[in-house]
Amino acid sequence: MPHLKQPKMLHSPTLDTVLMVEDTIKKTKQVISVAELKRKLPRKVNHNTLKIILSYLQKSGKVEFTPDGVVWFFMPKEDVAGILSKGRTWT
């Protein structure tokens, strides 16, 4: 799977900005191009800052990259626990 090359960090994104990007991707519920993501964000984000955020989200297992863009990939612990509590069903 391709990895987004992280630019040299001049400054770190704020937590507020990281959460804004994360929330926008999560709400999209489909593959989204980086250009489209930038348009959907509630406020402007510098391109290099966005690349740093996307790199972090990928390393933390929350997003993945496809040839068409980025997609939300993370499953909260509560959802995993719910699936595991149902046990295995063999068909």
N, C-alpha and C positions, 0 to 999 in steps of 0.2 A: 504494500500500500504506500502511496506517495506521502512523503512528509513535507510539510511547509517549511521552507528554510527561514529560520528566524533571523530578522535583520539585527545588526549591531544595536544594542539597546542604549539609547541616549538617556531615556528616562523610563520609569515603569508606569504602566497604565494604572489608573485609580481603581479601587475595588468597585466603585459605582459604575465605571465604564465597562469593566469585565462582566459584571452582573447584567448590564443593559444588553451587551452583545449576546451573552448566554441566553437571556430571556427571549430575545428576538429570534434566535435560531430555534429554540425550543418551541415557540409558538407557531413557527412556520410549518412544522410537521411534514416537510418534504425537502428534497435536495434544493439548495439555493446557491446561486453563484455569488462570489464575493462582491461583485458589482451590485447585484440585486440586494444583497445584505446591507451594503452601505446605504442604499436608497431607503431601505425599510427602517433603519435605525432612527430613533426619536431625535437624536442630535448628531451632528457631524463628528466623525472620528478620523484622525489622521491615518493614512493608509498603512504606514509602518507600525503604528500603535495597534491597528486592527490585526496585522500579521502576527504581532507578538501575542495578542489575546488568542487568536486562532491556534497558534502553536501551543500555547499553554493548555487550551481546551482539548486539543488532540492528545497531548502527553498525559493529561489527567483522565483520558478515556471517555470524554463527554461528547466529542464530535469525531467524525471521520470524513475523509475526503474521497470523492468519487471523481470520475472524469468530468461530471457536470457541475460540481461544486461541493459544498459542505452540507452535512446532514447531522442532526442531533442523534446521538447514539447511546446516551447514558440511561440506565435504569436505576431509579432510586432504591435504596435498601428496603424500603417498605414494600415496593412492588416485588422485589426478589423474594422477600420473606413470605409474601402472600402466595407466590407461586410454589415455593418450597413447602409451605404448610399444607398444600393440597396433596403432596406426595406424588409418587410416580404412578402413572397409569399406563399400563401396557395394553396395546391393542392387538 
